Amino acid sequence: MKTSISIPDSLLPFIPLLYIAWADGVLEEHEIAYIKKQIDENETIKQATKLMVYKWLEPDNPPSARELAYWKNYIKEHVNVLDMSERLDMFSLGTVLAKKPDSEQWANAETEQSVRNIEKYIGIASHEAIRSVYETNPVYSDQSFTINQPGKPYSNALKVLLQHSNADLKKQVQNILDCHKDAIESYDDDLKTRKEKVMQWTQELADAGLGKLAYPAAYGGSDSMVQYAAVFEELAKYDLSLTIKFGVHFGLFGGSVASLGTKYHHDKFMEDIGNMTLPGCFAMTEMHHGSNVKALQTTAIYQLESNSFIINTPTQNDRKTYIGNAGMHAQMATVFAQLIVDGEEHGIHAFLVPIRDKNGNTMPGITIGDNGHKMGLNGVDNGTLHFNSISIPKENLLNKFGDIDEDGQYFSPISSSSRRFFTMLGTLVGGRLCVPIAGNTAAKKALNIAVYFALDRKQFGPPGKPEQSIMDYPTHQKKLIPLIANAYAYDFAHDHLLKEYTSHTNHDAQQIEALAAGLKALSTWNTTATIQTCREACGGKGYLSEMYFDLLKADSDIFTTFEGDNTVLLQLTAKSRLTYFKKQFGKMDWWDTLKYISSLASTNLSELNILVTRDTSEEHLLDSEFQLAAFTYREEYSLRSLAMRLSKKIKGGMDSYEAFLSVQVHLIDMASAYIDRIVLERFIATIEEQKDDNIKEILSSLKNLYTLHRIEENKGWYLEHDYISGSKSLAINKLVQKLCKELKEESQFLVDAFDIPKHMTETALKFY
């Protein structure tokens, strides 16, 4: 057993060769034999040196871990004499480390050729292997790239596209928040301190006029929900607590006054809301009723003699809860309650209720609680509200859709209480538009960090070869690249829906609401999955808070259940599609019905033709016509079969509620298929709108990956319904992997277009 670690001078030139040869594992017998042969045939190497080298090559007695560590340390001690920008071969390295460049024993052509032959035979790439000796952190190397480096013809154009004409506005937000980046990224705050900081930042945004952008120009706004959403999106890059605080006050509270109130409320409150002189909250949810808003138990009983309302919480189970801004800062709440006039219920209406005075003191008859520490969003002061028969003036009813005349009689421009209820909620769709936009931004931030990490993180490699980027591994590509495609797909869908919602053209409000509900569900679920996958893709480093994943996960998780639970929202979407289907059939005469049946038969003949279902060519699979047809078929088949199933159950005597309950899972599947089709349509339309061929090409690749990956995820359905064959399914799997590999080369530039502030990426990727 070897015990001595002293290295004779004659052996020094061979140390780099011996260390690197042994460091990756046991040398094979043929490699040892080759090394011995090269040294033995070299007459310029002294016999004593040869014997020493032979000693260190004994296969039954390889260097110990201690000896290898000693060799490595010896080499590292001489790092100051090495120029790492040069790719030194093993001969040159040995010469430098031995500090004997003039040694007759070492510096001769025969010895040089022997060492080069050995290096080549055993496959040592010395310039890479050497790096493993010298680097303190092997992740960063002389080939590390610069964050946000330019280099692709589409890079800036893609960034501009994703800014949706709001670059200046987004830059204004960045300028404000970059000044607070250290405070924003602090983990040392207690709950109260954090909430106060978030309130301060919200006030700064208000002072810059960024909170009231969606409000009418008469009250200092820009009449632009699109601009408001752009600010909301930009905030999500920095702090989701700030994003939600901002959204609760300006979007929910201010939006409810703007949308449900009339000129009296606008004149009295909008300016103060816009500059945050009157901070507010949105009190809809109750402890025991959650998403079932129609069943809220808080009451507002009209008092004719005093021209006022009595707002009351019947039991503790009926108190308002999870109310953002209620815990510390709100002075007024928009409270949703059952309106009762002269003993008659008129359904849910909204009322403005003062809950604190300007000094922060709780108003009489109101109990305010704190929801306490949460999984995330701890910069938002969520609280509970309990009303003990408090009185508010009649004017505090937000009366756009329902009011009480001078005689104490209720009246409304909408006679149906159910339609009135949904019309009122429909005016608040903006929240369901903004929340998934912020969620998608959180997913983009996670992808930005995970992609940069993957491109620079080296791990494993071929025997004797340098370690390679983990992004080179197909499994890693399959984790991250489809999620990049998803982020683009949802971005384009959100932008389209937002513009449709805010346009002045005639559109079906119910369809917009259904689409907003379904898109919010699928998009925020994608956010949750994306952040988790990105965390895992960064290994142990991803578990550190400096990588942001902890806050991204904790703060965005609630997005799947607020502004509507995702499962409930998809049921709303599904019911809307069923109503649409019923209306279409209701308008059909016998000729229309015959044409519809013929179209189904035509689809079966064309798309379910064996030549189509087994077509595995790339040209076919990458064709937008096939892709859209596949998505449409799944949607329409699901809708048609669901409608027939429901009809059969109800005609058989089943109660409609029970019938819907029995097909609840199918409702979700159908609604998801509908949203998938809409998202794909918007992706295709966005590509067609582009004039830059480079942009069209990269977006087409992303669109293909988004589509084929979704088909791959739903291949069970397509196989069960004979829409694709087994061979076609395999071809899609292979093509998805091929697209991931191709887009890997573009991945850095694709996430650069997300415009995540550079300092965040640098902070996340700092090492030691």
C-alpha positions in Angstrom: 0.0 0.0 0.0 1.3 3.4 -0.9 1.8 5.7 2.1 4.2 8.4 0.8 2.8 11.3 -1.3 6.1 13.1 -2.0 6.6 13.6 -5.7 10.2 13.3 -7.2 11.2 16.1 -9.5 11.6 13.6 -12.3 7.9 12.7 -12.0 6.5 16.3 -11.9 6.1 16.7 -15.7 3.8 13.6 -15.7 1.5 14.7 -12.8 -1.1 16.4 -15.0 -1.3 13.4 -17.3 -1.5 10.9 -14.4 -4.1 13.0 -12.4 -6.5 13.6 -15.3 -6.1 10.0 -16.5 -7.1 8.6 -13.1 -9.5 11.3 -11.9 -12.4 10.1 -13.9 -12.1 6.5 -12.8 -10.0 3.4 -13.3 -7.9 3.3 -16.4 -8.6 0.4 -18.6 -5.9 -2.3 -19.2 -5.4 -1.4 -22.9 -4.9 2.3 -21.9 -2.3 1.4 -19.2 -0.5 -0.8 -21.7 -0.5 2.0 -24.3 0.9 4.5 -21.8 3.7 2.1 -20.8 4.5 1.3 -24.4 4.9 5.0 -25.3 7.1 5.7 -22.3 9.1 2.5 -22.7 9.9 3.2 -26.3 11.1 6.8 -25.5 14.8 6.6 -25.0 15.1 10.2 -23.9 13.2 9.5 -20.6 15.5 8.3 -17.9 14.9 4.7 -16.6 14.3 5.9 -13.0 11.5 8.2 -14.2 10.0 5.4 -16.3 9.9 3.1 -13.2 8.2 5.8 -11.2 5.6 6.3 -13.9 5.1 2.5 -14.1 4.6 2.5 -10.3 1.7 5.0 -10.6 0.1 2.9 -13.4 -0.2 -0.4 -11.5 -3.9 -1.5 -12.1 -4.0 -3.5 -8.9 -2.7 -0.6 -6.9 -4.2 2.7 -8.3 -3.6 6.1 -6.7 -5.7 6.5 -3.5 -8.2 9.3 -3.1 -5.7 11.1 -0.8 -3.0 10.9 -3.5 -5.3 12.2 -6.2 -6.3 15.1 -4.0 -2.6 15.8 -3.4 -1.9 15.9 -7.1 -4.8 18.1 -7.7 -3.7 20.6 -5.0 -0.2 20.6 -6.4 -1.6 21.6 -9.8 -3.9 24.2 -8.4 -1.0 25.8 -6.5 0.5 26.7 -9.9 -2.7 28.2 -11.3 -1.2 31.7 -11.2 1.3 30.7 -13.9 -1.5 29.5 -16.3 -3.3 31.5 -18.8 -6.7 29.9 -18.8 -7.7 31.7 -22.1 -5.2 29.4 -23.8 -6.0 25.8 -24.5 -2.9 24.2 -23.2 -2.2 20.6 -24.3 -0.9 18.1 -21.8 2.7 18.5 -22.9 2.6 22.3 -22.5 0.8 22.0 -19.2 3.4 19.5 -17.8 6.2 21.8 -18.9 4.8 24.8 -17.1 3.8 23.0 -13.9 7.2 21.3 -13.7 8.8 24.7 -14.0 11.5 23.1 -16.1 10.9 24.5 -19.6 14.6 24.1 -20.4 14.9 20.6 -19.0 16.7 18.3 -21.5 14.7 15.4 -20.1 11.4 17.0 -20.8 11.6 19.5 -23.6 12.4 17.3 -26.6 10.4 16.4 -29.7 10.3 12.6 -28.9 8.9 13.1 -25.4 6.4 15.7 -26.6 5.2 13.3 -29.3 4.8 10.5 -26.7 2.7 12.6 -24.4 0.5 13.9 -27.3 0.0 10.3 -28.5 -1.1 9.3 -25.0 -3.4 12.3 -24.7 -5.1 11.4 -28.0 -5.3 7.7 -27.3 -7.1 7.9 -24.0 -9.3 10.7 -25.2 -8.3 13.5 -22.8 -9.5 17.0 -23.9 -6.9 18.7 -21.8 -8.3 22.3 -22.0 -11.6 21.0 -20.5 -10.2 18.5 -18.1 -7.8 21.2 -16.7 -10.8 23.4 -16.0 -12.1 20.8 -13.5 -8.9 21.2 -11.6 -8.7 25.0 -11.5 -12.3 26.3 -11.2 -13.6 27.1 -7.8 -17.1 26.8 -9.3 -17.2 24.5 -12.4 -20.6 25.9 -13.5 -19.0 29.1 -14.6 -16.2 28.9 -17.2 -14.2 30.8 -19.7 -17.0 30.0 -22.1 -19.8 31.3 -19.8 -22.1 33.6 -21.7 -23.3 37.1 -20.6 -26.8 37.6 -19.3 -29.1 39.0 -21.9 -26.4 39.1 -24.6 -27.5 39.9 -28.1 -27.1 37.6 -30.9 -30.2 36.6 -32.7 -31.9 38.6 -35.5 -35.3 38.3 -33.8 -34.2 39.0 -30.2 -35.3 42.6 -29.8 -38.3 42.2 -32.2 -39.6 39.4 -30.0 -39.2 41.5 -26.9 -41.1 44.3 -28.5 -43.9 41.9 -29.6 -44.4 40.7 -26.0 -44.5 44.3 -24.7 -47.7 44.8 -26.8 -47.0 48.5 -27.4 -46.5 49.3 -23.7 -42.7 49.4 -23.6 -42.6 53.0 -22.2 -45.1 52.2 -19.5 -43.4 49.1 -18.5 -40.1 50.9 -18.3 -41.7 53.5 -16.0 -42.7 50.8 -13.6 -39.2 49.3 -13.7 -37.6 52.7 -12.9 -39.8 53.1 -9.8 -39.3 49.6 -8.5 -35.6 49.2 -9.3 -35.0 51.8 -6.7 -36.4 49.4 -4.1 -34.9 46.1 -5.4 -33.0 45.4 -2.2 -36.1 46.0 0.0 -38.3 44.0 -2.4 -35.9 41.0 -2.2 -35.4 41.1 1.5 -36.3 38.1 3.6 -35.8 39.8 7.0 -39.2 41.7 7.4 -41.8 40.7 9.9 -45.4 40.7 8.7 -46.3 44.2 9.7 -43.1 45.7 8.2 -43.6 43.9 4.9 -47.2 45.0 4.6 -46.2 48.6 5.3 -43.5 48.4 2.7 -45.9 47.1 0.1 -48.4 49.8 1.0 -45.6 52.4 0.5 -44.7 51.0 -3.0 -48.4 51.0 -4.0 -48.6 54.6 -3.0 -45.6 55.5 -5.1 -47.3 53.8 -8.1 -50.4 55.8 -7.4 -48.5 59.1 -7.1 -47.1 58.3 -10.6 -50.6 58.0 -11.9 -50.3 54.3 -12.7 -53.2 53.0 -10.6 -55.9 54.9 -12.3 -55.1 54.2 -15.9 -58.3 52.2 -16.4 -60.5 54.9 -15.0 -62.3 57.5 -17.1 -60.3 60.5 -18.2 -62.7 62.8 -16.2 -61.2 61.3 -13.0 -57.6 61.4 -14.1 -57.4 58.1 -15.8 -56.7 57.1 -19.4 -59.8 54.9 -20.1 -57.3 52.1 -20.8 -57.7 48.7 -19.2 -55.0 47.5 -21.6 -52.5 50.0 -20.0 -53.6 49.1 -16.5 -53.0 45.4 -17.3 -49.5 46.2 -18.6 -48.6 47.8 -15.3 -50.1 44.8 -13.4 -48.0 42.5 -15.6 -44.8 44.4 -15.0 -45.4 44.4 -11.2 -45.5 40.6 -11.2 -41.8 40.5 -12.2 -40.9 42.2 -8.9 -43.3 41.2 -6.1 -46.6 39.4 -6.3 -47.7 40.9 -3.0 -47.4 44.3 -4.5 -49.2 43.1 -7.6 -52.2 41.9 -5.6 -52.2 44.9 -3.3 -52.3 47.1 -6.4 -55.0 45.0 -8.0 -57.2 44.8 -5.0 -57.3 48.6 -4.5 -57.3 49.9 -8.0 -58.8 46.9 -9.8 -61.4 45.4 -7.5 -62.3 48.2 -5.2 -61.9 51.1 -7.7 -63.2 48.9 -10.5 -66.4 48.0 -8.6 -67.1 51.7 -8.0 -66.4 52.6 -11.6 -68.4 49.7 -13.1 -71.3 49.2 -10.6 -71.7 52.8 -9.4 -73.2 55.9 -11.2 -72.1 59.5 -11.6 -72.7 60.3 -8.0 -70.2 57.6 -6.9 -67.7 58.5 -9.6 -67.7 62.2 -8.7 -67.5 61.6 -5.0 -65.0 58.7 -4.8 -63.0 58.0 -8.0 -60.4 60.8 -7.7 -59.6 59.8 -4.1 -59.4 56.1 -5.0 -57.1 56.9 -7.9 -54.5 58.7 -5.7 -55.1 56.3 -2.7 -56.4 59.0 -0.4 -59.3 56.6 0.1 -57.7 53.1 0.3 -60.3 50.3 -0.1 -61.0 46.6 -0.3 -63.4 44.2 -2.0 -65.6 42.2 0.4 -67.3 39.5 -1.5 -66.2 36.1 -0.2 -67.7 34.6 3.0 -66.4 31.9 5.1 -69.0 29.2 4.3 -70.0 30.2 0.8 -66.8 30.7 -1.2 -67.5 30.6 -4.9 -71.3 30.4 -4.4 -71.8 34.2 -4.5 -75.5 34.0 -5.0 -75.9 32.3 -1.6 -74.0 35.0 0.4 -75.7 35.6 3.8 -74.7 39.1 4.6 -77.8 41.3 4.4 -78.5 44.9 3.5 -82.0 45.8 4.7 -83.5 49.0 3.4 -84.9 51.4 6.1 -87.5 53.7 4.4 -87.9 56.0 7.4 -84.1 56.8 7.6 -83.4 56.3 3.9 -80.5 54.0 4.8 -79.4 50.4 4.8 -78.6 48.1 7.8 -75.7 45.9 6.9 -75.5 42.8 9.0 -73.5 39.6 9.3 -75.9 36.8 10.6 -73.3 34.4 12.1 -69.5 34.0 12.3 -69.7 31.6 9.4 -71.0 34.5 7.2 -68.2 37.0 7.9 -66.3 38.2 5.0 -62.9 36.6 4.8 -59.6 36.6 2.9 -60.3 40.3 2.1 -57.1 41.9 0.8 -56.4 45.4 2.3 -58.9 44.8 5.1 -56.4 43.7 7.7 -54.5 47.1 8.0 -55.1 49.7 5.4 -58.6 49.9 3.9 -60.9 52.7 4.9 -63.9 51.6 2.8 -65.1 48.3 1.5 -67.3 47.3 -1.4 -69.5 44.8 0.4 -71.7 42.3 -1.5 -74.9 41.5 0.3 -78.5 40.3 -0.1 -80.6 43.4 -0.8 -83.9 43.2 1.1 -86.6 45.9 0.6 -89.9 45.7 2.6 -89.2 42.0 3.3 -88.6 41.1 -0.3 -85.2 39.8 -1.4 -83.7 41.2 -4.7 -80.5 39.3 -4.8 -76.9 40.3 -4.4 -76.0 44.0 -4.7 -72.8 46.0 -3.9 -72.6 48.6 -1.1 -69.9 51.0 -0.1 -69.3 50.6 3.7 -66.8 52.7 5.7 -64.7 50.4 7.9 -62.0 52.8 9.3 -61.7 56.5 9.7 -58.8 58.5 8.3 -56.7 57.8 11.4 -57.1 54.1 11.0 -59.6 53.5 13.8 -62.2 50.8 13.2 -65.7 52.2 12.7 -68.4 51.3 15.3 -70.2 48.0 14.8 -67.5 46.6 12.6 -65.1 43.8 13.7 -61.9 43.5 11.7 -59.8 40.4 12.0 -56.4 39.4 10.5 -56.1 36.2 8.5 -52.6 35.8 9.9 -49.5 34.3 8.2 -50.2 32.7 4.8 -48.4 30.4 2.5 -47.5 33.4 0.4 -48.5 37.0 -0.4 -47.6 38.1 3.1 -47.2 41.6 2.0 -51.0 41.8 1.5 -53.0 42.5 4.7 -55.8 39.9 4.3 -58.5 40.2 6.9 -62.0 39.4 8.0 -65.0 41.7 8.3 -68.0 41.3 10.5 -70.9 43.8 10.4 -73.1 44.2 13.5 -76.2 45.9 12.1 -74.4 49.0 11.0 -76.2 51.8 9.1 -75.0 53.3 5.8 -76.8 56.0 3.7 -79.0 54.9 0.7 -76.5 56.7 -1.6 -73.9 54.0 -0.8 -75.7 51.4 -2.9 -73.8 51.0 -6.1 -76.9 51.4 -8.1 -76.1 51.0 -11.8 -78.2 47.8 -12.1 -80.6 48.2 -9.2 -82.0 51.1 -7.1 -84.7 52.2 -4.8 -87.0 55.1 -5.7 -88.3 57.8 -3.4 -91.3 55.7 -2.4 -89.0 52.9 -1.2 -89.7 50.7 -4.2 -87.0 48.6 -5.8 -86.5 49.0 -9.6 -83.9 47.7 -12.1 -83.2 48.1 -15.8 -82.8 44.3 -15.8 -86.0 42.5 -14.7 -84.5 39.0 -14.2 -82.7 38.8 -10.9 -80.5 36.0 -12.2 -79.5 37.9 -15.3 -79.0 41.0 -13.2 -76.6 39.1 -10.9 -74.5 37.8 -13.8 -74.5 41.2 -15.5 -73.1 42.7 -12.3 -70.4 40.1 -12.0 -69.6 40.4 -15.7 -68.5 44.0 -15.2 -65.8 42.6 -12.9 -64.2 40.3 -15.5 -61.1 42.5 -15.5 -59.8 40.7 -12.5 -60.0 37.3 -14.3 -58.1 38.9 -17.1 -55.3 40.3 -15.0 -54.6 37.5 -12.6 -53.6 35.0 -15.3 -51.4 37.6 -16.9 -49.6 38.1 -13.7 -49.4 34.3 -13.2 -47.9 33.9 -16.7 -45.3 36.6 -15.8 -44.4 34.6 -12.8 -44.0 31.5 -15.0 -41.8 33.6 -17.4 -39.6 34.7 -14.5 -39.1 31.0 -13.4 -38.3 30.0 -17.0 -35.8 32.8 -17.4 -33.9 31.6 -14.3 -34.2 27.9 -15.1 -33.0 28.3 -18.7 -30.0 30.4 -17.8 -29.1 28.0 -15.1 -29.4 25.0 -17.5 -27.4 26.6 -20.2 -24.5 27.3 -17.9 -24.6 24.4 -15.5 -22.2 21.6 -16.5 -22.7 18.0 -15.5 -21.4 14.7 -16.7 -20.2 14.0 -20.2 -18.7 11.3 -22.4 -15.7 9.4 -20.9 -12.6 11.5 -21.1 -14.6 14.4 -22.5 -15.6 17.7 -21.0 -18.8 18.0 -18.9 -21.7 19.3 -20.9 -24.5 21.8 -20.3 -27.5 20.1 -18.7 -29.6 21.8 -21.3 -28.0 19.4 -23.8 -29.8 16.5 -22.2 -33.1 15.6 -23.9 -34.8 15.0 -20.6 -34.0 18.6 -19.5 -35.1 20.0 -22.9 -38.4 18.1 -22.6 -38.9 19.6 -19.1 -38.4 23.3 -20.0 -38.8 24.0 -23.7 -42.5 23.1 -24.0 -43.2 25.4 -21.0 -41.5 28.2 -22.9 -43.9 27.5 -25.8 -46.8 27.5 -23.3 -45.8 30.9 -21.9 -45.9 32.4 -25.4 -49.2 30.7 -26.2 -50.9 32.1 -23.2 -49.4 35.5 -23.6 -51.0 35.9 -27.0 -54.3 34.5 -25.8 -54.4 36.9 -22.8 -53.5 39.9 -25.0 -56.3 39.0 -27.5 -58.9 38.5 -24.8 -58.0 41.7 -23.1 -58.3 43.7 -26.3 -61.6 42.0 -27.1 -63.0 42.8 -23.7 -62.0 46.4 -23.9 -62.9 47.0 -27.5 -66.0 49.1 -28.4 -67.1 46.6 -31.0 -70.2 44.4 -30.4 -69.2 41.2 -28.8 -71.0 38.5 -26.9 -70.4 39.4 -23.3 -71.3 35.9 -22.0 -68.8 34.4 -24.4 -66.1 36.8 -23.2 -66.8 35.9 -19.6 -66.7 32.2 -20.3 -63.5 32.5 -22.2 -61.9 34.6 -19.4 -63.0 32.0 -16.9 -61.5 29.1 -18.8 -58.3 30.8 -19.8 -57.7 31.9 -16.3 -58.0 28.3 -15.1 -55.7 26.7 -17.7 -53.2 29.5 -17.6 -52.8 29.6 -13.8 -52.6 25.8 -13.6 -49.8 26.1 -16.2 -48.1 28.7 -14.0 -48.1 26.4 -11.0 -46.7 23.5 -13.0 -44.1 25.6 -14.7 -42.7 27.1 -11.5 -42.5 23.6 -9.9 -40.8 22.1 -12.9 -38.3 25.0 -13.1 -37.5 24.6 -9.4 -36.8 20.9 -9.9 -34.7 21.7 -13.0 -32.3 23.7 -10.9 -31.8 21.0 -8.3 -30.6 21.9 -4.9 -29.7 25.4 -6.1 -33.3 25.9 -7.0 -34.2 25.3 -3.3 -32.3 28.4 -2.3 -34.3 31.6 -1.8 -31.9 33.5 -4.0 -33.4 31.7 -7.0 -36.9 33.2 -6.3 -38.7 29.9 -6.7 -39.9 29.8 -3.0 -41.7 33.2 -3.4 -42.9 32.4 -6.9 -44.4 29.1 -5.8 -45.9 30.4 -2.6 -47.2 33.7 -4.0 -48.7 32.4 -7.2 -50.3 29.2 -5.8 -53.4 31.0 -4.7 -54.0 32.2 -8.3 -55.6 28.8 -9.0 -58.4 29.5 -6.5 -58.9 33.3 -6.2 -60.8 35.3 -8.7 -62.7 32.0 -8.9 -61.7 28.5 -8.2 -60.3 27.0 -11.4 -62.6 23.9 -11.4 -65.6 26.1 -10.8 -64.6 28.5 -13.5 -64.2 25.7 -16.1 -67.7 24.5 -15.2 -68.9 28.0 -15.9 -67.1 27.9 -19.3 -68.6 24.5 -20.1 -72.1 25.6 -19.3 -71.7 28.5 -21.6 -70.6 26.2 -24.4 -73.6 24.0 -23.8 -75.9 27.0 -23.9 -74.2 28.0 -27.2 -74.7 24.5 -28.5 -78.3 24.5 -27.5 -79.0 27.8 -29.2 -77.4 26.6 -32.4 -79.7 23.6 -32.5 -82.6 25.7 -31.4 -82.2 27.8 -34.6 -81.9 24.8 -36.9 -84.7 23.7 -39.2 -84.7 20.2 -40.6 -82.4 21.3 -43.5 -79.9 22.8 -41.0 -80.0 19.6 -39.0 -79.4 17.5 -42.0 -76.4 19.7 -43.0 -75.0 19.4 -39.5 -75.2 15.6 -39.6 -73.6 15.6 -43.0 -70.8 17.7 -41.7 -70.1 15.2 -38.9 -70.1 12.4 -41.5 -67.7 14.5 -43.7 -65.4 14.9 -40.7 -65.4 11.1 -40.1 -64.6 10.5 -43.8 -61.8 13.1 -44.0 -60.1 13.3 -40.6 -60.8 9.8 -39.5 -59.7 8.3 -42.8 -57.0 5.7 -42.2 -54.6 7.6 -44.5 -54.9 10.6 -42.3 -54.9 8.9 -38.9 -51.7 7.1 -39.9 -50.0 10.0 -41.6 -46.7 10.4 -39.7 -45.0 12.8 -42.1 -43.5 16.0 -40.6 -45.1 18.1 -43.3 -48.5 16.8 -42.1 -47.9 17.0 -38.3 -46.5 20.6 -38.6 -49.4 21.8 -40.7 -51.5 24.3 -38.8 -54.6 22.9 -40.6 -54.1 19.5 -39.1 -53.2 20.9 -35.7 -56.3 23.1 -35.5 -58.5 20.3 -36.9 -57.2 18.0 -34.1 -58.0 20.5 -31.4 -61.4 21.4 -32.9 -62.3 17.7 -33.2 -61.6 17.0 -29.6 -63.6 20.1 -28.5 -66.6 19.5 -30.7 -66.8 15.7 -30.1 -66.6 16.4 -26.3 -69.3 19.1 -26.5 -71.6 17.0 -28.7 -71.3 13.8 -26.6 -71.7 15.8 -23.4 -74.9 17.5 -24.7 -76.4 14.2 -25.7 -75.4 12.6 -22.4 -77.1 15.4 -20.4 -80.1 15.4 -22.6 -80.6 11.7 -22.1 -80.3 11.9 -18.3 -82.7 14.8 -18.0 -85.2 13.2 -20.4 -84.9 10.1 -18.3 -86.2 12.0 -15.3 -83.0 13.0 -13.6 -83.0 16.4 -11.9 -80.9 18.9 -14.0 -78.6 19.6 -11.0 -77.9 15.9 -10.5 -77.4 15.5 -14.2 -74.8 18.2 -14.3 -73.1 16.7 -11.2 -72.9 13.3 -12.8 -71.0 14.7 -15.8 -68.8 17.2 -13.9 -65.5 15.6 -14.9 -66.6 15.6 -18.6 -67.5 19.3 -18.2 -64.0 20.1 -17.2 -62.5 18.1 -20.1 -64.7 19.8 -22.7 -64.0 23.3 -21.4 -60.3 22.6 -21.4 -60.5 21.4 -25.0 -62.3 24.6 -25.9 -59.7 26.8 -24.3 -56.9 24.8 -26.0 -58.5 25.5 -29.4 -58.9 29.2 -28.7 -55.3 29.5 -27.6 -54.0 27.8 -30.7 -56.2 30.0 -32.9 -54.7 33.1 -31.3 -51.2 31.7 -31.8 -51.8 31.1 -35.5 -53.3 34.5 -35.9 -50.4 36.2 -34.1 -47.9 34.5 -36.5 -50.0 35.6 -39.5 -49.9 39.2 -38.3 -46.1 39.3 -38.3 -44.2 40.9 -41.1 -40.7 39.8 -40.0 -39.8 36.4 -41.4 -37.5 35.6 -38.5 -40.3 36.2 -36.0 -42.7 34.1 -38.1 -40.2 31.2 -38.2 -39.4 31.1 -34.4 -43.1 31.6 -33.5 -44.1 28.8 -35.8 -41.6 26.5 -34.1 -43.1 27.5 -30.7 -46.6 27.0 -32.0 -45.8 23.6 -33.3 -44.3 22.5 -30.0 -47.2 23.9 -28.0 -49.7 22.1 -30.2 -48.0 18.7 -30.6 -47.1 18.6 -26.9 -50.7 19.2 -26.0 -51.7 16.4 -28.3 -49.0 14.2 -26.7 -50.4 15.1 -23.3 -53.9 14.1 -24.5 -52.9 11.2 -26.6 -55.0 8.8 -24.6 -58.1 10.6 -25.8 -57.0 10.7 -29.4 -56.0 7.1 -29.4 -59.3 6.0 -27.7 -61.3 7.9 -30.3 -59.2 6.6 -33.3 -58.2 10.1 -34.3 -54.5 9.1 -34.4 -52.9 5.7 -34.8 -50.3 4.3 -32.5 -47.6 5.0 -35.1 -48.8 8.6 -35.5 -48.7 9.0 -31.7 -45.1 7.8 -31.7 -44.2 10.1 -34.6 -45.7 13.0 -32.6 -43.6 12.1 -29.5 -40.4 12.0 -31.7 -41.2 15.3 -33.3 -41.8 17.0 -29.9 -38.4 15.8 -28.8 -36.9 17.1 -32.1 -38.5 20.5 -31.7 -37.3 20.7 -28.1 -33.7 20.0 -29.3 -34.0 22.6 -32.1 -35.5 25.3 -29.8 -32.9 24.6 -27.1 -30.5 26.5 -29.3 -32.8 29.5 -29.1 -33.9 29.1 -25.5 -31.8 31.9 -24.1 -33.1 34.4 -26.5 -36.7 33.2 -26.1 -36.6 33.9 -22.4 -34.7 37.2 -22.9 -37.8 38.4 -24.7 -39.7 38.1 -21.4 -37.7 41.2 -20.3 -37.1 40.0 -16.7 -34.9 42.6 -15.1 -31.2 41.7 -15.5 -30.4 42.1 -11.8 -32.8 39.3 -10.9 -31.2 36.8 -13.2 -27.7 37.8 -11.9 -28.9 37.5 -8.3 -30.4 34.1 -8.9 -27.3 32.7 -10.6 -24.7 34.0 -8.2 -22.5 31.2 -6.8 -20.9 31.1 -3.4 
